[in-house]
Amino acid sequence: MDKKQKVQRIFDAISYRYDFLNHFLSAGIDLYWRKKALKLTKIDPSSILLDVACGTGDFAIAANKYGINKIFGIDLSINMLRIFQKKSKLADGYIVQSIAESLPFKSESFTNITVAFGVRNFYNITESFKSFSRVLKSGGKITILEFRLPKSILVKKIYLFYFNKILPLIGKVFSKDNEAYTYLPQSVNEFDEKINLVELLFKTGFKDIEIHSLTLGIVQVVIGKK
């Protein structure tokens, strides 16, 4: 099973418990992270937003509360999109099953792209960023919200213990999926070791890169402009 199939299977399987586990395992802080990311990117009601790896739509719904009505969401998991559709007031046509590497939109269609905890699940990050650049208008922004390993040794030890021991156990109990919540810490560790977001963004045509650390450095917001 390749990465794309694996990711699709996992998220289809845990979709019915995804929102509960997200909020429970993060003690609700994930809601703050999304709001903070939108504030940092200076999104406004005139924005035309594409939320990539949108999952059940929390990032898009948060953006809608900022007065943004032109919102499109894409995700590989059809089960996630069905939940998104039930939760949101967005029209059916705004939610599309697709992959980040090949976006089904015309060039220069959006002013903003957001991705929350999804970049590490892409099977080709470089191609995804090229695709993002193509559909963004000149001056448009990409905003990435993603986990990272904290720099503080003490925080890092606590973080890794929670991610590698506690989170998989709780995730398994509630989701009934043995693989899903072991994949999460594995993907975060691998992503942090191998991927340089700033370098990849520069390489794919983005500039004025900003990096913001949140909650003791366990989460990062990376913003780039086309």
C-alpha positions in Angstrom: 0.0 0.0 0.0 1.5 3.4 -1.0 1.4 6.5 1.1 -1.7 8.0 -0.7 -3.7 4.8 -0.2 -2.6 4.5 3.4 -3.5 8.0 4.3 -6.9 7.7 2.6 -7.7 4.4 4.4 -6.7 5.8 7.8 -8.7 9.0 7.6 -11.7 7.3 6.1 -11.6 4.8 9.0 -11.3 7.4 11.8 -13.5 10.1 10.3 -16.5 9.5 12.7 -14.2 10.1 15.7 -11.8 12.6 14.2 -13.3 15.8 15.6 -13.8 14.4 19.1 -10.2 13.0 19.2 -8.7 16.2 17.8 -10.3 18.4 20.5 -9.8 15.8 23.3 -6.1 15.0 22.6 -5.2 18.7 22.2 -7.4 19.8 25.1 -9.2 22.1 22.7 -6.1 24.1 21.8 -6.4 23.0 18.2 -9.2 25.5 17.8 -7.0 28.3 19.1 -4.2 27.3 16.7 -6.5 27.6 13.6 -7.8 31.0 14.7 -4.3 32.3 15.4 -3.0 31.1 12.0 -5.8 32.9 10.3 -5.1 36.1 12.3 -1.4 35.9 11.4 -2.0 35.6 7.7 -4.3 38.6 7.9 -7.2 36.9 6.1 -10.3 39.1 5.5 -13.8 38.9 4.0 -12.6 39.6 0.5 -10.4 36.5 0.5 -11.0 33.6 -1.8 -9.9 30.6 0.2 -8.9 27.1 -0.7 -8.5 24.8 2.4 -6.3 21.8 1.4 -6.5 18.5 3.3 -9.5 20.2 4.8 -10.7 17.1 6.7 -13.9 17.8 8.5 -13.7 21.5 7.8 -12.6 23.1 11.1 -10.1 25.5 9.3 -12.7 26.5 6.7 -15.4 26.9 9.3 -13.1 29.1 11.4 -12.4 31.2 8.3 -16.1 31.6 7.6 -16.5 33.2 11.0 -14.1 35.9 9.8 -16.6 36.8 7.2 -15.1 34.8 4.3 -17.8 33.2 2.1 -15.8 32.1 -0.9 -14.3 29.0 0.6 -13.4 25.8 -1.2 -12.3 22.6 0.6 -10.4 19.6 -0.8 -9.5 16.3 0.8 -8.5 12.8 -0.2 -10.9 11.2 2.3 -14.6 11.1 1.1 -15.8 10.3 4.7 -14.1 13.4 6.0 -15.7 15.5 3.3 -19.2 14.1 4.1 -18.8 15.2 7.7 -17.5 18.6 6.6 -20.7 18.9 4.4 -22.9 18.1 7.4 -21.1 20.6 9.7 -20.8 23.5 7.4 -23.2 25.9 5.6 -21.1 25.8 2.4 -22.7 24.7 -0.8 -22.0 21.1 -2.0 -20.0 22.4 -5.0 -17.4 24.0 -2.7 -16.2 20.7 -1.4 -14.1 18.5 -3.7 -12.4 15.1 -3.3 -8.9 15.7 -4.7 -5.2 15.5 -3.9 -2.9 18.5 -3.3 -0.5 17.5 -6.0 -3.0 18.0 -8.8 -5.6 20.7 -7.9 -8.7 20.7 -10.1 -8.9 24.5 -10.3 -8.0 27.2 -12.9 -4.7 29.1 -12.5 -4.8 32.2 -10.2 -8.2 31.3 -8.7 -7.5 32.0 -5.0 -6.0 34.7 -2.7 -5.3 32.2 0.1 -4.5 28.6 0.7 -4.6 27.0 4.1 -3.3 23.6 5.2 -3.8 22.4 8.8 -1.8 19.3 9.8 -1.9 18.0 6.3 1.4 18.7 4.6 3.1 15.7 6.2 0.5 13.5 4.6 1.2 14.6 1.0 3.0 12.0 -1.0 4.9 14.7 -2.9 5.3 18.0 -1.1 7.2 19.8 -3.8 4.6 19.0 -6.4 1.9 20.1 -4.0 3.5 23.5 -3.4 3.9 23.9 -7.2 0.2 23.2 -7.6 -0.5 25.7 -4.8 1.5 28.4 -6.6 -0.3 27.8 -9.9 -3.8 28.3 -8.4 -2.8 31.3 -6.2 -3.2 34.8 -7.5 -0.1 37.0 -7.5 0.5 38.2 -4.0 -1.6 35.3 -2.6 -0.6 33.5 0.5 -0.1 30.0 1.7 -0.6 29.3 5.4 0.6 26.0 6.9 -0.3 24.9 10.4 1.8 21.9 11.4 3.3 20.1 14.3 7.0 20.3 15.0 9.5 18.9 17.6 10.0 21.5 20.3 13.5 22.9 20.8 13.4 22.9 24.6 14.8 19.5 25.8 12.3 19.2 28.6 9.3 20.1 26.5 10.6 17.8 23.8 10.8 14.9 26.2 7.3 15.4 27.5 6.0 16.0 24.0 7.6 12.8 22.6 6.3 10.7 25.6 2.8 12.0 25.0 2.9 11.6 21.3 4.6 8.1 21.2 2.9 6.5 24.3 -0.2 8.2 25.4 -1.8 9.5 22.2 -1.6 6.1 20.3 -3.2 4.4 23.3 -6.1 6.8 23.6 -6.5 7.0 19.8 -6.7 3.3 19.5 -9.4 3.0 22.3 -11.7 5.6 20.8 -11.1 5.1 17.1 -10.8 1.3 17.1 -8.0 1.6 14.5 -4.7 0.1 15.4 -2.7 2.0 12.7 -4.2 5.6 12.8 -2.7 7.0 16.0 0.6 5.3 15.6 0.9 6.8 12.1 0.5 10.3 13.6 3.6 10.4 15.8 5.6 8.5 13.2 4.7 11.0 10.5 5.4 14.0 12.7 8.9 12.7 13.6 9.7 11.8 10.0 8.5 15.1 8.8 10.5 17.1 11.3 13.7 15.2 10.4 13.4 15.3 6.7 11.4 18.3 5.5 12.5 21.9 5.5 9.3 23.9 4.7 11.0 27.2 4.2 13.4 25.7 1.7 10.6 24.0 -0.2 8.5 27.1 -0.3 11.4 29.2 -1.7 12.1 26.5 -4.2 8.5 26.5 -5.5 8.3 30.2 -6.0 7.2 31.6 -2.6 8.8 34.6 -0.8 8.5 36.7 2.3 8.4 33.5 4.4 7.2 33.9 8.0 7.6 31.3 10.8 5.6 31.5 14.0 5.9 29.1 16.9 2.9 28.3 19.1 2.3 26.6 22.4 5.9 26.0 23.6 7.1 25.3 20.1 5.0 22.2 19.4 3.1 23.8 16.5 4.4 26.1 13.8 2.6 28.5 11.4 4.5 29.0 8.2 3.3 31.7 5.8 4.5 32.3 2.3 3.6 34.8 -0.4 3.4 34.1 -4.2 
